[in-house]
Amino acid sequence: MPKSGPETAAITARYRAFAAEARGRSPQYEELALAAGRDQQVLAFLATLPPAKRQPNLLFAAARCLLGEPADLAALHTLLTGRRDELAGIMFQRRTQTNEPARCATLLPALALLPGPLALIEVGASAGLTLLVDRYSYDYAGHRVTGTDPRAPVLTCEPRGPVPLPGRVPDVVWRAGLDLNPLDVTSANDVRWLECLLWPGESGRQERLTAAIDAARRDPPRVHRGDLLTDLPGLASQAPPDATLVIYHSAVLAYVAPGQRGEFAELVRALGAVWLSNEAPAVLPGTAADREEEGHFTLAENGTRAIAHTDPHGTWLRWLS
């Protein structure tokens, strides 16, 4: 049986929150998250794992890795009965590293406003697919921006509000990623993990991921293994001094302890870089905007000024300033 009390309640609340996030995107995962969050067998299993390994997307992706297809509650029960150790092993080995290339469409307008050329560092870069912002092409409700790689995917994003849509992609002269566990676009196992992180029912994501991986393989971005606090200064020192250094991340700080988020903010500001964060609103409280929307990320500059609301998977962008 699962541990009773606040710990179990916290797991249930976490799965309900994920169900709300999946609503309208992935009916299968919305249903599964609600069911798993109140199922005694699933809760008992999750209670044996460290809190950082209880994430719904991690559980569902690990199950998909073993099953070869998205799970339902009956399939989870089958795994917990016969392949429990394998499931736990994948969850301990892997991380939630959703590398959605469409997030570049929500970052591009902010990047294009900066003086070029640009040097990019992405924290929590996964396989580096969102380091390729200049290689992709874009379609903002008919406003087209052509990237440098004609074979890279066209990312579609609905602009809302006075989005400063650029005429061209920025000039990126240097790029590097930082991740505790980098994924390799040339590794079949790592690519399979990225595919397992996709949500069933979301049209276009598999095709977009495949095309972005193909683009990355033509000239793989450098993603260094390291910690965002201890290893970021050394990486930043390698950037060309005559370029505008931009440090950015999407859906990363939620996995960092609140106290360390403050340390990270102080570190980035001390480096003198432009800092773009694309996180859930509660992650960086100082970036809250007057107008909030359900299920959005907040794109903020330097941890203090909210400049846009963004769809977590890059399908829309609402400019605030």
C-alpha positions as CSV (number, residue, x, y, z in Angstrom):
1,M,0.0,0.0,0.0
2,P,1.2,3.6,-0.6
3,K,2.3,5.8,2.2
4,S,-0.7,7.6,3.6
5,G,-1.1,11.3,4.3
6,P,0.5,14.3,2.7
7,E,3.0,12.4,0.5
8,T,0.3,10.3,-1.3
9,A,-1.9,13.4,-1.6
10,A,1.0,15.3,-3.2
11,I,1.4,12.5,-5.8
12,T,-2.3,12.5,-6.6
13,A,-2.2,16.3,-6.9
14,R,0.7,16.1,-9.3
15,Y,-1.1,13.6,-11.5
16,R,-4.3,15.8,-11.5
17,A,-2.2,18.8,-12.5
18,F,-0.7,16.8,-15.4
19,A,-4.2,15.7,-16.5
20,A,-5.2,19.4,-16.6
21,E,-2.1,20.1,-18.7
22,A,-3.0,17.2,-21.1
23,R,-6.6,18.3,-21.4
24,G,-7.3,19.3,-25.0
25,R,-4.0,17.9,-26.2
26,S,-3.9,14.2,-25.3
27,P,-7.2,12.7,-24.1
28,Q,-5.4,9.4,-23.5
29,Y,-2.9,10.9,-21.1
30,E,-5.5,13.0,-19.4
31,E,-7.5,9.9,-18.7
32,L,-4.4,7.9,-17.6
33,A,-3.1,10.7,-15.3
34,L,-6.4,10.9,-13.5
35,A,-6.7,7.2,-13.2
36,A,-3.1,6.6,-12.1
37,G,-3.2,9.4,-9.5
38,R,-5.9,7.5,-7.6
39,D,-4.9,3.9,-8.3
40,Q,-3.5,2.1,-5.3
41,Q,-1.1,-0.1,-7.2
42,V,0.4,2.9,-9.1
43,L,0.6,5.0,-6.0
44,A,2.3,2.3,-4.1
45,F,4.9,2.0,-6.8
46,L,5.5,5.7,-7.0
47,A,5.8,6.0,-3.3
48,T,8.9,3.8,-3.5
49,L,10.7,6.3,-5.8
50,P,12.3,9.6,-4.9
51,P,10.0,12.6,-5.5
52,A,12.0,13.7,-8.5
53,K,11.2,10.4,-10.2
54,R,7.5,10.4,-9.7
55,Q,6.7,12.7,-12.6
56,P,3.7,11.6,-14.8
57,N,5.6,12.2,-18.0
58,L,8.5,10.1,-16.8
59,L,6.3,7.2,-15.8
60,F,4.3,7.3,-19.0
61,A,7.4,7.6,-21.2
62,A,9.1,4.7,-19.4
63,A,6.0,2.5,-19.8
64,R,5.9,3.4,-23.5
65,C,9.5,2.5,-23.8
66,L,8.8,-1.0,-22.5
67,L,5.4,-1.5,-24.3
68,G,6.3,0.0,-27.6
69,E,3.1,2.1,-27.4
70,P,1.4,4.5,-25.0
71,A,0.0,2.9,-21.9
72,D,-3.4,2.8,-20.4
73,L,-4.1,1.9,-16.8
74,A,-4.4,-1.9,-17.5
75,A,-1.0,-1.8,-19.3
76,L,0.5,0.0,-16.3
77,H,-0.9,-2.8,-14.0
78,T,0.7,-5.4,-16.2
79,L,4.1,-3.7,-16.1
80,L,3.9,-3.3,-12.3
81,T,3.0,-6.9,-11.9
82,G,5.6,-8.5,-14.2
83,R,8.2,-5.9,-15.1
84,R,8.3,-3.6,-12.1
85,D,12.1,-3.5,-11.8
86,E,12.5,-2.8,-15.5
87,L,10.1,0.1,-15.3
88,A,11.8,1.5,-12.2
89,G,15.2,1.1,-13.9
90,I,14.2,3.2,-16.9
91,M,12.8,5.9,-14.6
92,F,16.0,6.0,-12.6
93,Q,18.2,6.1,-15.7
94,R,16.2,8.6,-17.7
95,R,14.9,12.1,-17.2
96,T,11.9,14.1,-18.5
97,Q,13.8,15.8,-21.4
98,T,11.1,16.8,-23.8
99,N,13.0,18.6,-26.6
100,E,10.1,20.2,-28.5
101,P,11.6,22.1,-31.5
102,A,8.4,24.2,-31.9
103,R,9.4,26.1,-28.7
104,C,11.9,27.9,-31.0
105,A,8.9,29.7,-32.6
106,T,8.1,31.3,-29.2
107,L,11.7,32.3,-28.6
108,L,12.5,33.7,-32.1
109,P,10.8,37.1,-31.8
110,A,12.7,37.8,-28.6
111,L,16.0,36.7,-30.0
112,A,15.5,38.7,-33.2
113,L,15.2,41.9,-31.2
114,L,18.7,41.5,-29.7
115,P,21.8,43.0,-31.4
116,G,23.6,40.4,-33.4
117,P,25.5,38.3,-33.9
118,L,24.3,36.0,-31.2
119,A,26.0,33.3,-29.1
120,L,23.5,30.9,-27.6
121,I,23.7,28.8,-24.4
122,E,20.7,26.6,-23.6
123,V,20.5,25.2,-20.1
124,G,18.7,21.9,-20.0
125,A,19.3,21.4,-23.7
126,S,18.5,17.7,-23.9
127,A,19.5,16.8,-27.5
128,G,20.0,20.4,-28.5
129,L,17.0,20.7,-30.9
130,T,16.0,24.1,-29.5
131,L,19.6,25.3,-30.1
132,L,18.8,25.3,-33.8
133,V,16.6,28.4,-33.8
134,D,18.2,29.9,-36.9
135,R,18.1,26.7,-39.0
136,Y,14.3,26.2,-38.8
137,S,11.8,28.1,-40.9
138,Y,8.6,29.6,-39.4
139,D,5.0,30.3,-40.3
140,Y,3.2,32.8,-38.0
141,A,-0.3,32.7,-39.5
142,G,1.1,33.4,-43.0
143,H,4.1,35.5,-42.0
144,R,7.0,33.4,-43.2
145,V,10.6,33.5,-41.9
146,T,13.1,31.4,-43.8
147,G,15.8,29.6,-41.9
148,T,19.3,28.7,-43.0
149,D,18.6,25.0,-43.5
150,P,16.1,24.5,-46.4
151,R,15.5,20.8,-45.3
152,A,14.7,21.7,-41.6
153,P,11.0,21.7,-40.6
154,V,8.7,24.7,-40.8
155,L,7.5,25.5,-37.3
156,T,3.9,26.9,-37.2
157,C,2.9,29.2,-34.4
158,E,-0.2,31.4,-33.9
159,P,0.8,35.0,-33.0
160,R,-1.5,36.8,-30.5
161,G,-1.2,40.4,-29.6
162,P,1.5,42.8,-30.9
163,V,4.2,40.1,-31.6
164,P,7.3,41.7,-33.2
165,L,7.5,39.2,-36.0
166,P,11.0,39.3,-37.5
167,G,11.9,39.4,-41.2
168,R,14.7,37.0,-40.9
169,V,16.3,34.6,-38.4
170,P,19.1,36.0,-36.2
171,D,22.8,35.5,-37.0
172,V,24.0,32.8,-34.7
173,V,27.8,32.5,-34.7
174,W,28.2,30.1,-31.7
175,R,25.9,27.8,-29.8
176,A,26.3,25.3,-26.9
177,G,24.0,23.4,-24.6
178,L,24.3,22.3,-21.0
179,D,22.5,19.3,-19.5
180,L,23.0,16.8,-16.7
181,N,22.3,14.0,-19.0
182,P,22.8,15.1,-22.7
183,L,21.0,13.1,-25.4
184,D,22.7,12.3,-28.6
185,V,20.8,12.8,-31.9
186,T,23.0,10.1,-33.5
187,S,22.0,7.5,-30.8
188,A,19.1,5.3,-31.7
189,N,18.3,4.7,-28.0
190,D,18.3,8.5,-27.2
191,V,16.1,9.2,-30.2
192,R,13.7,6.5,-29.1
193,W,13.5,8.1,-25.7
194,L,12.6,11.5,-27.2
195,E,9.9,9.7,-29.1
196,C,8.6,8.0,-26.0
197,L,8.2,11.5,-24.4
198,L,5.7,12.5,-27.0
199,W,2.0,12.6,-26.0
200,P,-0.4,10.4,-27.9
201,G,-3.0,12.4,-29.8
202,E,-1.0,15.5,-30.6
203,S,-0.8,15.7,-34.3
204,G,2.4,16.7,-36.0
205,R,4.8,16.3,-33.1
206,Q,6.3,13.0,-34.3
207,E,6.9,14.4,-37.8
208,R,8.3,17.6,-36.4
209,L,10.6,15.7,-34.1
210,T,11.9,13.4,-36.9
211,A,12.6,16.4,-39.2
212,A,14.4,18.3,-36.4
213,I,16.6,15.3,-35.5
214,D,17.5,15.0,-39.2
215,A,18.5,18.7,-39.3
216,A,20.5,18.3,-36.1
217,R,22.3,15.2,-37.4
218,R,23.6,17.2,-40.4
219,D,25.5,19.4,-38.0
220,P,25.1,18.2,-34.4
221,P,25.0,21.0,-31.8
222,R,27.4,20.6,-28.9
223,V,25.6,19.7,-25.7
224,H,28.0,19.5,-22.7
225,R,27.4,17.4,-19.7
226,G,27.2,19.6,-16.6
227,D,25.3,21.4,-13.9
228,L,23.6,24.7,-14.4
229,L,25.3,26.2,-11.4
230,T,28.8,24.9,-11.4
231,D,29.5,24.5,-15.1
232,L,27.7,27.4,-16.7
233,P,30.4,30.0,-16.1
234,G,33.1,27.9,-17.8
235,L,30.9,27.3,-20.8
236,A,30.0,31.0,-21.0
237,S,33.6,31.9,-21.0
238,Q,34.0,30.0,-24.3
239,A,31.5,32.3,-26.2
240,P,33.0,34.8,-28.6
241,P,33.4,38.1,-26.9
242,D,32.1,40.1,-29.8
243,A,28.7,38.4,-29.9
244,T,25.6,39.0,-27.7
245,L,25.6,36.1,-25.2
246,V,22.0,34.7,-24.6
247,I,21.4,32.1,-21.9
248,Y,17.9,30.6,-22.2
249,H,15.8,27.6,-21.1
250,S,12.3,26.1,-21.4
251,A,10.6,24.0,-18.7
252,V,13.9,23.5,-16.8
253,L,13.8,25.4,-13.5
254,A,10.7,23.5,-12.3
255,Y,13.1,20.5,-11.8
256,V,15.5,22.7,-9.8
257,A,15.0,23.3,-6.0
258,P,13.6,26.7,-5.3
259,G,16.7,27.9,-3.4
260,Q,18.9,26.9,-6.3
261,R,16.7,28.8,-8.7
262,G,17.7,32.0,-6.9
263,E,21.3,31.0,-7.1
264,F,21.0,30.5,-10.8
265,A,19.3,33.9,-11.3
266,E,22.2,35.6,-9.5
267,L,24.7,33.6,-11.5
268,V,23.2,34.4,-14.9
269,R,23.0,38.1,-14.1
270,A,26.6,38.1,-12.9
271,L,27.7,36.7,-16.3
272,G,26.3,39.8,-18.1
273,A,24.3,37.7,-20.5
274,V,20.8,38.3,-21.8
275,W,18.6,35.8,-19.9
276,L,15.4,34.4,-21.5
277,S,13.4,32.0,-19.3
278,N,10.4,30.2,-20.7
279,E,8.8,28.5,-17.7
280,A,5.5,28.0,-15.9
281,P,4.5,31.2,-14.1
282,A,5.0,29.9,-10.5
283,V,8.6,28.8,-11.2
284,L,9.9,32.4,-11.3
285,P,7.4,34.5,-9.3
286,G,9.1,37.8,-10.2
287,T,8.0,37.3,-13.9
288,A,4.3,37.1,-13.3
289,A,2.2,39.3,-15.6
290,D,-0.9,41.3,-15.0
291,R,-2.8,39.0,-17.4
292,E,-2.5,35.3,-16.9
293,E,-3.8,32.4,-19.1
294,E,-4.5,28.8,-18.2
295,G,-1.8,26.3,-19.2
296,H,0.8,28.7,-20.4
297,F,4.5,29.4,-19.9
298,T,5.8,32.9,-19.3
299,L,8.6,34.1,-21.5
300,A,10.6,36.6,-19.4
301,E,13.8,38.7,-19.8
302,N,16.4,38.7,-17.1
303,G,14.1,37.0,-14.6
304,T,12.2,40.2,-14.0
305,R,10.1,41.3,-17.0
306,A,7.4,39.1,-18.5
307,I,7.4,39.7,-22.3
308,A,5.1,37.0,-23.6
309,H,2.8,34.1,-22.7
310,T,3.7,31.0,-24.7
311,D,2.1,27.6,-25.3
312,P,4.3,24.9,-23.6
313,H,4.6,23.1,-27.0
314,G,5.1,26.2,-29.1
315,T,1.7,26.3,-30.9
316,W,0.9,30.0,-29.9
317,L,2.6,33.1,-28.6
318,R,0.9,36.1,-27.0
319,W,3.1,39.2,-26.7
320,L,2.7,41.3,-23.6
321,S,5.0,44.3,-24.2
